[in-house]
Amino acid sequence: MNPGSCLVDDPGVANLQLLSHAEQQDILLLQQAILESVAQGHDPLDIINEVCCLEERLLPNAVGSVMLLDEDGKLNVYAAPSVPPEGVERLRLLCPGPNSGSCGNALYRGEPVFVSDTLTDPRWADLRDLAVDFNLLACWSMPIYGAGREIIGTFALSSFERRAPTEFHRKLLEIGASIIGIVLERRREADNLRLMAKVFENSNEGILVTDAQARIVSVNPAFVSMTGYSRDEALGQTPRLLASGIHDQVFYQHMWASLLE
């Protein structure tokens, strides 16, 4: 078998091979710059703003933007570093639909939407005034997916000239949307961890956490208060630390069976 055949079978790799050497280099440098920011733990909004700015450099005369769905199913601008505040305000509470621009359509259809002329395309019927006022003549939008493959927003490149995307531009959008989805998922997980940490620390119930070998790796303040064991005394021990000496072996067998299950 040809060693490279499995790569060519991957549509993403095959599409990348259609790009010129210079375009491939631009893609790789874009990925490297963004992933360095992710690895360094930069603020999610800063990383997403950087994605927009980096992609703007690769598509002159255009602006990047990220819109996210709210709890009511409306789209709002989350990041748009080169869009004036009045433009951001005009896009508040955008309802996904067949006439609500490229981003509204990307949500409505569940697929990428490429509009090369916003002044004539019916998909921009409800946002025609916005296109005229801000000279947005083309707009390409890619859905952003969450961890469960649900669409959580859109990443768009809006151009001040009429044009259709090349394979290079489509790949730019695809990579940007993918990385933004990863960054937003990391932010959600971090928020959940912070919430769980608050619950753990402030609970009135004594809580201990063990590893797979039943060694205690963490205890909360309520545990310390209730048992009299300090955190340092408990760490590395097993829950046998709390054995009362008044239960028989059968009691502990049932308890451990329940815990393991």
N, C-alpha and C positions, 0 to 999 in steps of 0.2 A: 504494500500500500504506500502511496505517496505520503511522506511525513507531513506535508502541508495540506493534505486534502481535508483533514478534519477542521482546519482553520477556515478554509474556503467555504465549508458547509455552514459556518456561522454567518447569518445575514449581516450582523454588525461588522464583522471583520471583512466580509466581502464588500460591503459598502465603503468601508474605510480604504480598501485597496483601489477604489475608483477615484480617490482623491489624488491630486498632484503631490509630489514630495514636499513642497513648501506647505501645502494645506495640512498634510499629515503632521509635519513639524509643529505647525500652529496649534493643532489639536493636542498634541502631546505636551507642549509647553503650557497650554491652558489647564490641562488636567494636573500637571505637576504643581503649578502655582496654587490652585485651589486646594489640592490635597495636602499641601504643606500647611496651609492655614487651618485645615481640619485637624491635622496631626498636632499642631501647636495649641489646640484648644481655644481658638479665637471665638468670640461671641457669635452665635448663629446669625444674627442680623448682619454683623460685619462681614461674615463669609459670604452671605447671599448678596449683599451689596457689591462685594468684590467680584462675584460671578457676573453680575450685570455689567460692571465696568469693564472687565476683561473681554466679555463678548462684544461690547460696544466698540472696543478697539479693533476687533476682527471684522466688524461690519460698520464701516464709517457711515456717518449721517443717519444714525439710528440710536434708539434708546431701549434699554432692557427694563423689564418690570416683572414682579412676582405678585400674583393675587391669590389669596387664600379664601376658602369657604368658611363662613361663620356658622353658628349653630342653626341659623334660620335658612341655610342654603343659599345665602347671598355672597357675592364676591367682593372683597375689599383689598386695596393695595397694601401689601406687606413690605415690599421693598421696591424702590424706583429712584435710585440716587440721582438720575439726570432728568427726572420729570418735575416740572414746577409744581408747587403746592396746589395751585388752582386746578391743575390737571388731575392730581391725585383726588382732590375733593369731588370733581365731576364723576369720578369712577366709583364713588362710595355706593355700597349696597346694590351692586350690579346683579340683576337677575339672569341666570343662565337661560338661553333661549335661542331660537333660530335666527333672530334679527339683532342680537345683542353683542355684535362685534366678534372678533376672533376668539377672545378668551371665553366669552359667554357661550359661544358655539362649541369650543373645545370641551367645556363641561357638559353642555347639552347633548352633544354627539358622542362624548367619550372617546375622542380621537384627536390627533393633531389637525389644526386648521390653518391653511395658508391663503391669506387674502392679498392679492397683488395690487388691487385698486379699491381702496376703501370708499371712494366717492361714487362708485357704480355698483359695487357688489351688494346684493340684497342682504347678505349676512351682516352688513353694517348699517342697515336701515335705521335702527333705533339710536345709533351713535354717530349719525352723519354730521350733526352740528359739531360734535367733539372733534371729528376728523378735520373738518374745515377750520375750526378755530385754532387748532394746534398743528395744522399742516401734516397730519398723519396720513400718508398716502398708501402705505402698505403695512400689514401687520400679520405676523406669523406666531402662532401660539401652540404650545405643547403642554398636555396634561402633566401634572405632578402627582405621583402616586405615593401613598403611605405604605406602611409595612404590610398591610393586608391586601395590597393592590387596589385599594379604593382610591378614587381621585380626590385629592385634598386641595387642589389649586391649579394654577397655570403659570408657566414661564413664557414670556412673550418678548419678541424683538419687533419694535415698531419703527418703520422707516419714513424718512422725509422725502422719499422718492418712490415712484411706482416700480416695483420689481417683484419677481418671483424667486423663491429660494433655490439655490443650487444644492447639490448633494452635500457640499461643504457646510452650507448654512443649516440644512436639516440636521446634520451631525452635531453642529454647535448647539442647536436647540435641545437635541436629545441628551447630550452629555450634561448641559446645564440643568435641565429638568431632573435628571437622575441624581446628580450631586445635591441639588437643593432638596430633593425628597429625603436623601440620606441625612442631611444636616438637620432637617426639621424633625425627623424621627429620633435622632440623637437628642435633640432639645426636649422632645416629649418624654423620652426615657429618663433624662436627667431631672425633669420636673417631677416625674413620678417618684424617683428615688428620694428627692428632697422632701416630698410629701410624706413618704413612708418613714423617713428619718425623723420627721417632726412627730408623727404618731407614736413611733417607737420611744422617743425621748420623753414625751409628755403623757404617756399612758399611765393611768393609775394602777394598772395590772403589772405585776412583775413579769418581765419577758426575758428569756435567754435564747440565744441563737447558737446552734452547734454546726459543725461541719459533718461530712459523711461518716467520720469515725466517732461521732458523738462527743467531740471535744468542744467545750464552750469557747466561742470566738467573740461573743458580745453579750452584754447585759445592759438593761436600762436602769435609770435611777430608782424606779420603783422596786426593782429586784434587790438592789443594794439596801434600800430602806426596809424591805420586808424580811430579808434573810439575815442581815447583819454582815454578810460577806462583802468586802470591797470588790471593785471591778478587777483589780490586779489579783486578788485571791481567787476569783472565779475563773479567770481566763486560763485556758489550757486544761482545766479540770473537766470531768464529765458530770452529767446530772446526778450521779451517785453522791455527789457532794451534799445533796439535799436529803439523802436517805434518813428516815426518822428512826429506823431500828425497830419499829412496832408492826411492820407489815411482813407477811410471809413471802416465800419465794413465788408462789402462784400469783400473788398480786403483781409482782414486778414482771413476771412473764407476760401477763395480760397487758400491762402498761406498755412494755417494749414492743409487743406485737402490734398494738394500736398505733404507736408512734411510727414504727417502720412502715406500716400500711399507709 
